[in-house]
Amino acid sequence: MLAIVFGTSKFHQYIYGKKVSVQTDHKPLEIIVRKPLYLAPTRLQKMLLKIQPYDLDIKYVPGKELHVADALSRAHLPEVGDTTKLEDDYEVLSVSAVSDEKFNKISKETEKDPSLKIVKSLILLGWPDNRSDVPSPALDYWNFRDELSVRNGVILKGERPVIPSAMRCEMFGKIHESHLGVEKCRQRASDVIFWPKMSKDISDVVSRCAICQENRMSKPKEPLIPHEVPLRPWSKVGGDLCQIDGDHFLVLVDYYSEFFEVSKLKDTRSETVIINCKSQFARHGIPELLITDNGPQFDCREFQRFTKEFGFEHRTSSPMFPQSNGMAEKAVQTVKKLLKKAKQDGRDPYLALLDHRSTPRDSNLGSPAQRLMSRRTKTLLPTSETLLKPELVVNVKENLESKRLLQKHYHDIGAREATPFEIGQNVRVRIKPGNSPWIPGRVVAKDTTLIHCELTRQGLSTKLQSHSSVKRTFYQETA
């Protein structure tokens, strides 16, 4: 660089205002001149300013091809004259804003750091031409060796000091003292200080912060796992309880036809729920699978005896994740709307239920009544005898699967696959939805459908199970 400054000054009258090609055997210099001035090594910044008036195109050429310059470098004249002017060119532009005490501490720790001592000697004496010749402690600095310089015993990358290993723990505390997120901490640190793999180290430290983990946001949504479409009507049924104007209802919905039954309950005891389930099963048949939430009416010994007596499988949805039984939740929402609107308008609620069950969902799916009973039901609308005759609706399973695949496609935009959990792994669990804190726990068991987690905070020893398709309730804690 100093040779280029000398050459431009010597031949100013010949090159000023013209496009000039400069050939050098120092390849890093070709990259340095293309960067912003503040990113250049401090010992080169003033020299770079001196060549700003010239239109120079600096290119790298191997030394063996620079015949004239190579010959002159080997047969140079003895150094004569005053060199003060040349030494002035080494002065740097910037003044460190770091306090003398802090700067001296960094300088002392740099002298003690084995790897930085090697890097410092390489900066002052010159880097090898090949990466393979670089000592292993200095390999992490090879890719940006052109940006490194030494000022008062401190190694700088541009204007940022390189922090020795012994001071990095102190820097972590200052970087994360306000409990900013990973990206904010990275940006804050990379703006003023540097060491190799700093971003990864900051990420590891922030991810281990207990306060940040306890107050972190909910996890992003995961890819949708649709329910398998059953082969026939009323073989897979969803159930749920709801309350409308102080009255309790049991809603059962068929996953094949979307046909739902509504039963008014005198109370919410498990015996009452079981009797109403038997009433619906006596009308439509016993399903192979019943999916409900974890309400006390379903999670009790009486209901377990009922499932064994009637010979069907009972599966519960994930806690705090009603979407896993979305068919029942949607049916409850529909029932509430129908009954409230009918009451507000003074209409018969049974006609509202009849009209809903008789309305086709799609041109190729038919109405819920058609899919369940293979016939249209008579309503107040005039309907011919031909249309009321039994008629099988075909390809229901294929059409439903196609519809759900389309729903999955739009749902999965922006979704992210969760990391699988292993037994013994430390995790965080959110017991209540919203902004409740994440409680530390440990995975104690799992199978293909459930994850069992034991909570370990404030003397709490509770088992929480979560469906594998909704692991958003959990997240891995970095130990």
Buried (B, 14 or more C-beta within 10 A) or exposed (E): BEEBBBBBEEEEEEBEEEEBEBBBBBBBBBEBBEEEBEBBBBBBBBBBBBBEEBEBEBEEBEEEEBEEBBEEEEEEEEEEEEEEEEEEBEEBEEEBEBEEEEBBBBBBBBEEBEBBBBBBEBBEEEBEEEEEEBEEBBEBBEEBBBBBBBBEBBBBBBBBBBBBEEBBEEBBEEBBEEEBEBEBBBEBBEEEBBBBEBBEBBBEBBBEBEEBBBEBEEBEBBEBEBBEBBEEBBBBBBBBBBEBEEEBBBBBBBBBBBBBBBBEBEEBBBEBBBBBBBEBBEEBEBBBBBBBBEBEBBBBEEBEEBBEEBEBEBBBBBBBBBBBBBBBBBBBEBBBEBBBEBEEEEEEBEEBBBBBBBEBBEEBBBBBBBBBBEBBBEBEEEEEEEEEEEEEBEEBBEBBEEBBEEEBEEBBEEEEEBEEBEEEBEBBBBBEEEEEBBBBBBBEEBEEEEBBBBBBBEEEEEEBBBBBBBBBBBBBBEE
